[in-house]
């Protein structure tokens, strides 16, 4: 698990650095208002594109189980089907997102001072949506096939390009917040083109010229992809709802929260990597009905998660203010960001449990069970608790509500893993 998750961690770390580098340059060159605009834009982007992320989760479940049983022809057929469906959906969602950007930002209650910058940045990202999900899909395919190292090559290309292009576009060309968006899109485009060419040349995955997939393949993908997409929609819409609570406290809290979220994205990478590794490993073993090994994967996943995330939480407690000041210097924003991180620091291991156990359930193809868990986590726990605590305790209640939801939702994840009926799911016979 550590061998397999290590490259995933490095890949996710590099991938997260897109937004991290954008935020560093924007926060330091353009100020807290521009940083907040990117933070709000990120929330909306994730919400609108959730269905495509869900299809990636469906791909991981289907392809890893096919790999487990040695279904080479099945892998080829489903790769073709995923390429056709994901390309079509990405184009449609990109166009819709571009046209309705301003309406989406207004629904979120974006402060007037951030509205223009957020709209400019978000529309540029929507234009490059195909590149973003193209190279993410290639990485998903390689992990499903048991290769977690190759995706590092693609992401490294994108990060190097982004490091060079960000200051060039933002400052030298004087494009401002638009420059950060263009730098990200161009970098992701280079990663996608390089990744696809590399896989074709090395024959690491059986990609073929796209053809119309069979109805049986489309039906199975949609049976998994729709609930998996809804899972991500529930998560991202819940994040958007929480952002609406944050924006009610004004620009300083929005900027501080955005900076804290950038750090959260980095802090949670080890748990994300362990969860992805557990999903891939469990999927191949579920395909051969090796349930004893699936349970062993879960046990070690949870153990490593607690060990790593608790250690990180202690460091966050000690260095929260330093981390926030990497992005912004506004005193009020830094004060909120520091308080937020110190409240949620020791709750990170509990969120990691969700990644591990729900990831294994997802690998079985039991997407609706994970969908219900996500509804409970975000709409029964996280958003109501954040709203309730913030109403009674002020802005510090945002962190208290979110942290409390991490702890309670991990209990639901365990109960489902222990007593849920995901073991009865049989994807292989459906293929």
N, C-alpha and C positions, 0 to 999 in steps of 0.2 A: 504493500500500500504506500509506504514512504517512497519507494523507488518510482512508482507510477505517478504519485501526486506531486513529487518534486518539480518535474518539468511543467506540470499544469500550474503550479504556484508561480513559477517564473514567467510563464506565458501570461497568466492573469495579471501579474504585477506589471509587466510591460504594457499590456492592453489598457490597464487602468491609468497608466502614465499619460495616455492621450489627454484625458480630462485633467489629470493632475498637472501636467505641463501647461495646458491651456490656462488652468486656474492660476498657476504661479505667475505666468506672464501677464494675464489679464488683471489679476489682483494688484500686482506691483506696478504695472505700467498704466492701467486705466482706472484703478480704484475699486472700492468696495461695491459701488452701485453696479458696475459692469460684471463683477464677480457674482453678485446676486442674480443678475440677468441670466448668466450661464447656468447657475444652479436651478432656477425655475425652468429654463429650457430643457435641462436634462430630465427633469421630472416628467414633463409632457412628452418628450421624445420616447421615453421608456414606456409610457402609457399607450401611445399610439402604435408602437411597434411590438407590443407584447405578443400578438398572435404569431409573428414570425419567430420570436424567441421560443414560443411553445412548440413550433414545428421542429426546431433544433432539438428540444427535449424528446420529441417523438422519434426523431432520427436516431438519437442515442439509444433509446430503448429497442427499436426494431433492428438496427444494424448490429448492436452488440450481441443480441440474442442470435441473430443469423450467424455471426462470427463464432459464437459458442458451439453451434451445431455444425459448423463447416459448410454453411449454405452459400457458396460463392456465387452461384447464379442468382440466388435471392438478393444478395448484396448488390449485384449489378442492376437488377430490375428496380429495386427500391431507391438506389442512388439516382437513377434516371427520373423516377417519379417525384422525388424530393426536389430535384433541380427545376423541373417544369413548374411545380406548384409554388415553390418559394420565390422563383423569379417573377411569376405573375402577381403574386400577392405583394411582393416588395414594391413593384412598380405602382400598383394601384394605391397602396397605403402612402407611398411617397408623394404622389400627386394630391391625394386628399389632405395629407398633413400640410403640404405647401400652401394649398388654397385656404385652409381654415386655421392657419397659424394664429392670427390675431384673436379669433374667437376662443380658441383653446386657452390662450394666455389670459384673456379676460375672465373665463370661467374659473381660473385658478386664483383670481384676485391679485394678479401681479401689480405691484406698486407702479404708479404712473412713471416714476423716475427710471424704472427698469424696463418698461414695456417696449420701447423702440429697440433697444439693444438686444433684448430677448428675441424679438421677432426677426431681426436681421440674422442673428446666429442660428436660430432654429430652422429658418427656411433654407439656409445653406446646407445644413446637415441633412435635411429632407432630400435635397437634390442628390446627395451621395449615398442614399440609403442602400442601394444595390451593392455598392462596394463594401459597406459596413457588414451586411449580413452574408455577403458572398464569402468573405474570408473567414468569418465566424463559422459558417457552415462547413467549410473545408476542415477547420480545426476540429469540429464535432465529429466529422467522419473519421478522421485519423484516430481520435480517442476511442471511438466505438470499435475500431479495428485493433485496438491494443497498442497504438503508437502515440505516446504523449510528448515525444521529443520533437518530431518534425514541425508541429505548429510554432515552436519557438523561432524557427527561421523566418516565418512570415511576419510574425509580430515584431521581430527585431528590425526588419526592413522598415516597417511602418513607424516605429518609434524613432529610429535614426532620422528618417525624413521629417517627422514632426518636430524634433528638437531643432533641426536646421530651419524649417519653414516658419515655425511660430514667430520667433523674433523678427524674421525677415518680413513676413506679411504684416504683423501688427505694428512694428516700429519703423523699419526701413521704408517699406512701401506706404506706411501710414494708413493702413486700412482699418485700424482699430479692432473692435470686436468681430467684425466680418473677417479679418485676417486670421483669427483663431479658428473660425469655422472652415475657411478655405484650406488652412494647413491640415486640419483633421481629415477632411474629405480627400484631398490629394494623397495624403499619407496612406489612408485606407485603400484607395484605389491602387496604389503601387503594391501594397501587400497582397491584394486580391489577385492581380495579374501575375505577380511573381509566384504566389502559392499555387495557382492553377497550372501554370506552365511547369513548375517543379514537379508536381504530382504526375502530370502527364508524361514528362520526360523520364522520370524514375519508375513509372508504373506502380505507384504505391497504392492507388485506389482505382477500381475498374470504371472510371468515368467513360461514357460513350456519347456520341452525338445525340442530343435530346430528341426523343420521339414521344408521341402521345402515350401515356401510361395506361395500363389496363384498369378497368373500373374496380377490380378487386384490390389493387394496390392503392388507388386513390381513396377507396372506402376505409381501408385499414389506417392509412395515414390520417385521414380526417377524424376517424373514431378516436385516435390518440391525440392528434394535433389540436382539435377543437377544445377538449377539456384542458389540455396542457396550455393552450393559448389563453384560455379563460383563467387558468391559474395565474399566469403572468399578468393578465389584465387586472385581476383582483389585487395582486401585489402592487402593481404600478398605480392603479386607481386609488388604492389605499394610501400609497405614498403621496399622491397628489392631494388627497383629502387632508393628510397631515400637514402638507405644505400650506394648505389654506388656513390651518390653525396658526402656523408660523407667521404667515404674511399679516395676520391680524395684529401682530405686535410691532409692525413697522420695519423699516429698512435695515436698521442695525441688527435686529434679531434674524432677519432673512439672510443677511451677509454672514453673520456668525454661524448660523445653522448650515449654510452652504459650505463654508470652510470646514466645519465639523464633519459634514457628509463626505467631503473629499477625503478626509482622514479615515472615516469609517470604511470607505470603499477599499482603502489599502489595508486597514486593520483586519477586515474580515476575509482577506484573500486566502490565508491558510485554511480556514474553515470551508470556504468555497472549493478550494482545490481538493481537500479531503472528501467533500461531498461528491464532486465530479468523479474522483477516482473510485469511490464506493459505488456510484451508479454504474460506471463502465464495468468494474469487476463483478458486481452483483449481476448485471445483465447477462454476461457470458455464462455465469454459473446457473442463473435461473433458466437459461436456455437448455441446459442439460439436467435440470431439476436437482442440482447439488445444493440442497437447502442448508445442510450443515455448514458448508463453507460460506454461504450467504450470511448466516448468523455470526460466524467468526469475523467476517468483513465488518459487520455492524459493530461488534464489540470493540475491535481495535480502532475503528473510525471514531467512535465516541471517546475512547480513552485518549487517543492522540489529540483530538479536538480540545478536550478539557485541559490537557497538559500544556498545549501551545497557547490557547486563547486566554487562559488564566494568567500565564506569564506575560503575554502582551498587555492584558488589562492592567497589571501592576505598573508597567512602563507608562501606559496612558495616564494613570493617576498622577505619576510623577512629572510628566513632561507635556501635559495637555496645553498649557499656555504657549510653550515653545512651538508646538505643532500648529496651533491656530495662527500664530504670528508669521508663519511661513507664507501665508496667503494675504493677510490683512493687518493693518495697524490701527484701524479705528478702535478707540478704547472701549466703546459700548459693545461693539461686535465681538471683540476679543473676550470681553468679560462673559458674554453669553456663551460663546463657543467653549471656553474653558469649563464653565459650570456644567454644560451639557455633557462633555466628554467624561468628566469626573463622576457624574451620576451613572452613566451607562457602562463605564469601563468594565466592571466585574460581571456584567450581564451578557457579555459577548459569548462565553461558552455555551449558554443556553440557546442562543440563536443558532450556534453551530450544530447543536443536536438536531434541529430541524433540517439543516442541509444534509446531514448524514442519513438519518432515518427516512425522511421523505424522499430523498434521492433513491434509496433502495426500493421503496414502494413504487416509485415512478418507473424504475427499471423493469419492473414486472409488467408494466402496461396498465396498472390500476390508477389511471389518471384522475378519475372522478373522486377517488378517496383523497388524493392530494389536493384536489380542488376544494373539497369541503374543509379540509384542514386549513387551507389558506384563507378561506372565507372567515372561519373562526378566528384565525390569527389576526387578520387585519380589520375586519368589520365588526367582530364581536368583542375583540380585545384592544388592538393597538389604537385605532382611531378613537373609539369611545373613551378609552382611558386617557389618551393624550388630551382630548377635549375637556374631560372632566377635571383632570389634575391641573391643567393650565387655567381653567376658569376659576379654580379655588386658590391656586398657589402662584399664579402669574407665569411668566415665561419658563421658570425652572420646572414647572409641571410638565412641559413638553418632554423633557428627558425622563422624568419619573414615570410618565405614562408609557413611553416607548420601552424603557427598561423592564417594567413590570410585565408588559405583554410578552417580552422575550422569555421570561421565566415560565409563565403560565402556558404559553403555546408549546414549549418543549415537552411539557407533561402530556398534552394532547398527542404530540408526535409519537411519544413512547407508547401510549395506550393503543394507538392505531397499529404500530409496528408489532406490538405484543399480541393483540387480540383481533386485528383486522383480517379481512379475508383476501388480501392481495395475493396470497399463495395459490389461490384457486384460478387465477388469471392464466390463460394459455394462449400466448401470441403465436407460437410456432404453428399450431394447427390452423390458425386463422390466415397464415401466409400462403 
